[in-house]
């Protein structure tokens, strides 16, 4: 199926209760069975799509920018994310496309849809590998570079064969993740999404508790409100924080699958607005408390800071609880991103007429299992890919969240864009290109110095 050829019911604003992991063309259930997903379920799923591993880099971004610029940047990127999603949904209604690739195909032809599929596949696959690496680091530790640390299981039971990264990730993949990734409806994950958001809040509460304790004991230091240029190798280093925040708000590849399941598709923007406000507040809180706790020693992945006792009487068990809560959060986020990875890989590999993926059981099972094996192998083979994330995050997620939606508006093949829409589109593309170019250049220069 060509990504640009979609069910025309989307034009009339009809919703689909049973998305088939592809643009919907056939219902799986009788009309009387179509209840549709609720707005609250959509809020949980959108929020879970947003809050992933990127949140762990927010404190480091705040260390570079200072509290005030970082909070303003979080608010600005959230506003741009809101505009870009609104653009996508508006052009979806006009084109009849039921997926992000469908909208890109409508605007730029088959080539545009393929580029979108490739970007989503690289983004989601890289993100899911990072999730597995972080889960492995938390449970089994890491022996890479200066950030070597012991995992929770090795702290409790010592180094045994069943506390190694290979064994822990295998059990996690087979026992926990596989039953979740074999679910065929996004809305069926609404409860795990709700728990994942709750765990992110638990992480914030733990961080807040530790912060309050350190304040009362006099060991906390007030974080900088603005950047300290004496600590920067160049003023351009400030731009390296922009892709970090943009990546943290990249969820556009899950907009259409979640929207398809809503009882009223017009409620999608309400769900997105609520989710963006909620996630922006979570990001600001995690960034502030993390920077307050660790100051200039804040790592690119703040979970590494929690690997060691903070001192001043704070028990290591509390640090471990913070790490475990977020590792479990990533486990529950994993299947939601896997939906988008599976959709886009399927569209890339299986061209032409074919039944929807969700009702083609052999193809669904094979693709799901093959992707899990590949993700597991990459997580074992790659000990740390934070450097790769720095570069990849400056290209693929930025394109998905800012460049492509802006390009669709500027292309405007349906003639529905207003002047203010085009101004916002130009702003998104300009911000993305300039910040990403400077960030990549600065990262390369800093790597060469090291």
Phi, psi and omega in degrees: 000128176292132184302335183277349181264109187233172176292124186288353178297336180297332181294323181278002177082016179285150179256159180239126183279336189233073180298140188258029181065012174212170173308132190286129178232341181219137175282147177265345184231163175292155181302325182294343182265002184274098180264328180081153179280155180272164177297321180298320177297320178295322179299315179297317182290320177295315180299320179293324177296327182281307187278100178231218181292338182300335181297332182289344179264354181298316178301323178293322176296322178292328176296323180286315187271331193093161188296309186296307178299325180295316179296319178296321179294319177301315180295319181293316180292323176298320178295318178294323177298319178298316180294319183293322177293320178298320176300313182299315182291324179295314180285337174296317180296323182284322185274339185081006179285140181253014180209164177300317179297325178297319179292318177295321178294323178295323183276322189234009178081188183302323181299319179296320179294320180294316178301318178298313179302317180296316180297316179295318180298314179294318181296309183291320180295314178299319180295317181292325175295319177299319177304312181295321179297317179295317177300317177297319179298317182294316186276322187243353179084182181215144180241028185259124171064205184284346184265022180301137181205165182262139179280169183298315181296321179287331174296321185276321189239358181081181181277109177229168183297327183273000173255004179285161180301317182302313183289316183297314180291327177295314178296317179300316182293316186280316187276322186256309188284317183304313178300331180280318183286344177277358174290140188258354178240136177297319184295339178292348179261010186296327181286319176294326177295319178297318179295322181296320177294321177300319179293324175297321177294321177300318178301317179295317181297317178298315178299319178297316180299316178295321180297313179300318180298314181293330177293315181292331178274356176078014181264350181279147177242134181297126181292155179293139178277333183226164184295148175255100186293341179290340180267354183262141177290335180197150176301334180293345179297338177301328183289343179293341180281338184296309178300329179299315180289321179298315178302321181295340179248019179269107180220009190298333180290346178256002183296311184291316177301322180288318180297322182301333184268351180292143177298319173237112184297339179292346179280355186298317181294328175298315179297319180295316180300312180298316182296318181295320177296314180299313183289324176298320178294319178297315180298315180298319181293312180297318179298315182293311182294322178295316179292323178295321182289316191249349175057224183289350178271005180299126182274165177300326172246106187295342177298332177297323177296325180285349181292340181241149181301135182288339179093190178055035176085000179284120184291147177297331179301325179291321176297318179296322179296321177297315180295316182295321181298321181280328175298317177294324175303315180295324177301319182280337175283328186313308184295333181290317177289331179296330176305309183292321177300314182295318179302309187286324175294321178298317180294328180284322187271325187245092180270167176084187183287131179198156178292155177306146187302321186292337179256356173264082189303314180301315180293319179298313182293317181297312183295318180297313181294318181297318179294321179296318178298316180297315181297318178297314181298318180294320181295328178282321185284329184255109183290327181204127181235028180296326177295318178298321179297323179300317181280314180297324180293339179274357183239292190289305180298323179296322178294316182295320188268336185235308189291310183295312177300320178296320180294323178297319179292316181292327175294314171044057183290344179261357177064038183249356183281134174271168181300319180294329176295318181291327176296315178297320180297315178297320178299315180298313183294317180298313178301316182295313184293313183294310183294320181292319179297314180293320181297315180296315180298316180295318179297320179295316180296318179294324178294321180294326178293323180290000000 
